[in-house]
Amino acid sequence: MAVQIRSGTLNDVIATYPDIPELTNPHGKEEYERRLSAAPKHLILVAFDGPKPVGFKVGYERENDGSFYSWMGGVSVHYRRLGIARQLADQMETWAVAQGYHSLKFTTRNRHRAMLVFALNNGFQIYETEPRDSLEEYRIRLVKNCSNSLTIGADSVKNA
């Protein structure tokens, strides 16, 4: 199986939802459009197995601090443990650095342990937590300095 990562559409993103159980109340197309249209820059990456979207990563400029915000992402349960999440993350980071950003940020929930481990293993650091009613729902904010972390070329993101 040769999965290809390239720019995609919001319809591609939404098509992956049924196979990503962590997305319990996923955002609709309107919320994506609202956030992305208000951002100076954004990126929609989609992993495809042939014509079928099997994973995605969406980010945008959220703060005027030189960071790029990795907002949403996921990989189909049928395509996990194949390095797709890592490829999506690497391509987003490469694109962000090429666009002049110096760091990546994202927010996750305490219940998403696999995402936390993935982030920590890939150079992210926790910089803030936001308490919620239950410990599992705490928000955890992470950041990664991208100045010296790239190992792939900036031309690896097709049509972004």
C-alpha positions as CSV (number, residue, x, y, z in Angstrom):
1,M,0.0,0.0,0.0
2,A,1.4,3.3,-1.1
3,V,-0.2,6.1,0.9
4,Q,0.4,9.6,-0.6
5,I,0.2,12.8,1.4
6,R,-0.8,16.0,-0.4
7,S,-3.1,19.0,-0.1
8,G,-6.7,18.1,0.2
9,T,-10.1,19.5,0.7
10,L,-12.5,19.8,3.7
11,N,-14.6,17.2,2.0
12,D,-11.6,14.8,2.1
13,V,-11.1,15.6,5.8
14,I,-14.8,15.0,6.6
15,A,-14.7,11.7,4.7
16,T,-12.2,10.3,7.1
17,Y,-14.4,10.9,10.2
18,P,-16.2,7.6,10.3
19,D,-12.9,5.7,10.7
20,I,-11.5,7.9,13.5
21,P,-13.3,7.0,16.7
22,E,-11.5,9.7,18.7
23,L,-13.5,12.3,16.9
24,T,-16.6,11.9,19.1
25,N,-18.2,15.3,18.1
26,P,-16.3,16.3,15.0
27,H,-16.5,19.8,13.7
28,G,-18.6,20.3,10.6
29,K,-17.4,21.9,7.4
30,E,-18.7,25.3,8.5
31,E,-16.4,25.4,11.5
32,Y,-13.4,24.6,9.4
33,E,-14.4,27.3,6.9
34,R,-14.9,29.8,9.6
35,R,-11.5,29.3,11.2
36,L,-9.5,28.9,8.0
37,S,-11.0,31.8,6.2
38,A,-10.1,34.1,9.2
39,A,-6.5,32.9,9.2
40,P,-3.7,34.6,7.2
41,K,-2.4,31.1,6.3
42,H,-3.7,27.6,6.6
43,L,-2.9,24.1,5.4
44,I,-5.0,21.0,4.7
45,L,-3.0,17.8,4.3
46,V,-4.6,14.6,3.5
47,A,-3.2,11.0,3.3
48,F,-4.7,9.1,0.4
49,D,-4.7,5.4,-0.3
50,G,-5.4,5.7,-4.0
51,P,-8.5,7.9,-4.2
52,K,-9.5,7.2,-0.6
53,P,-8.7,9.7,2.2
54,V,-7.3,7.8,5.2
55,G,-5.9,10.6,7.4
56,F,-5.6,14.3,7.7
57,K,-3.9,17.2,9.4
58,V,-5.3,20.8,9.4
59,G,-3.6,23.8,10.7
60,Y,-3.7,27.6,10.5
61,E,-2.0,30.7,11.8
62,R,-3.9,31.4,15.1
63,E,-1.6,33.8,17.0
64,N,0.6,36.5,15.7
65,D,3.7,35.0,17.5
66,G,5.5,33.2,14.8
67,S,3.8,29.9,15.5
68,F,1.6,27.7,13.3
69,Y,-1.3,26.0,15.1
70,S,-1.9,22.3,14.3
71,W,-5.6,22.2,14.9
72,M,-7.1,18.9,13.9
73,G,-5.8,15.6,12.7
74,G,-6.4,11.9,12.7
75,V,-5.7,8.6,10.9
76,S,-8.2,5.9,10.1
77,V,-8.0,2.9,12.5
78,H,-7.4,0.7,9.5
79,Y,-4.2,2.6,8.6
80,R,-2.6,3.1,12.0
81,R,0.9,2.0,12.9
82,L,2.1,2.7,9.3
83,G,3.8,6.0,10.0
84,I,1.1,8.1,8.4
85,A,0.6,10.4,11.4
86,R,4.3,11.0,11.5
87,Q,4.4,11.8,7.7
88,L,1.5,14.2,8.1
89,A,3.3,15.9,11.1
90,D,6.6,16.1,9.3
91,Q,5.1,17.6,6.2
92,M,3.1,20.2,8.2
93,E,6.3,21.2,10.0
94,T,8.3,21.4,6.8
95,W,5.6,23.6,5.2
96,A,5.3,25.8,8.3
97,V,9.1,26.4,8.4
98,A,9.1,27.2,4.7
99,Q,6.4,29.8,5.4
100,G,8.5,31.4,8.0
101,Y,7.0,30.0,11.2
102,H,9.4,29.1,14.0
103,S,7.2,26.8,16.1
104,L,4.2,24.5,16.0
105,K,1.5,24.5,18.7
106,F,-1.5,22.4,19.4
107,T,-4.0,21.5,22.1
108,T,-5.1,18.1,23.1
109,R,-7.1,16.5,25.9
110,N,-5.7,14.4,28.7
111,R,-7.7,11.4,27.5
112,H,-5.8,11.3,24.2
113,R,-2.8,9.5,25.6
114,A,-1.5,8.2,22.3
115,M,-1.5,11.8,21.0
116,L,0.4,13.0,24.0
117,V,3.0,10.3,23.7
118,F,3.4,10.9,20.0
119,A,3.9,14.6,20.6
120,L,6.4,14.2,23.4
121,N,8.4,11.6,21.3
122,N,8.5,14.1,18.5
123,G,10.0,17.1,20.3
124,F,6.9,18.9,21.7
125,Q,6.8,20.2,25.2
126,I,3.9,21.0,27.5
127,Y,3.6,24.7,28.2
128,E,0.2,25.0,29.7
129,T,-2.8,23.1,31.0
130,E,-6.4,24.2,31.3
131,P,-8.5,22.5,34.0
132,R,-11.9,21.1,33.2
133,D,-14.6,19.3,35.1
134,S,-12.9,16.0,34.8
135,L,-9.2,15.2,34.7
136,E,-9.6,13.3,31.3
137,E,-11.0,16.5,29.7
138,Y,-8.1,18.8,30.9
139,R,-6.7,20.6,27.9
140,I,-3.0,20.3,27.4
141,R,-1.1,22.8,25.2
142,L,2.1,21.8,23.6
143,V,4.8,23.6,21.6
144,K,7.7,22.6,19.4
145,N,10.6,24.8,18.3
146,C,11.1,24.0,14.6
147,S,14.4,25.9,14.0
148,N,16.6,22.8,14.0
149,S,14.2,19.8,13.9
150,L,13.6,19.2,10.2
151,T,14.9,16.1,8.5
152,I,12.9,16.3,5.2
153,G,13.0,18.8,2.4
154,A,10.5,21.7,2.0
155,D,9.6,20.5,-1.5
156,S,8.0,17.3,0.0
157,V,4.6,18.9,0.4
158,K,2.8,18.7,-2.9
159,N,0.5,21.4,-4.0
160,A,0.3,23.0,-0.5
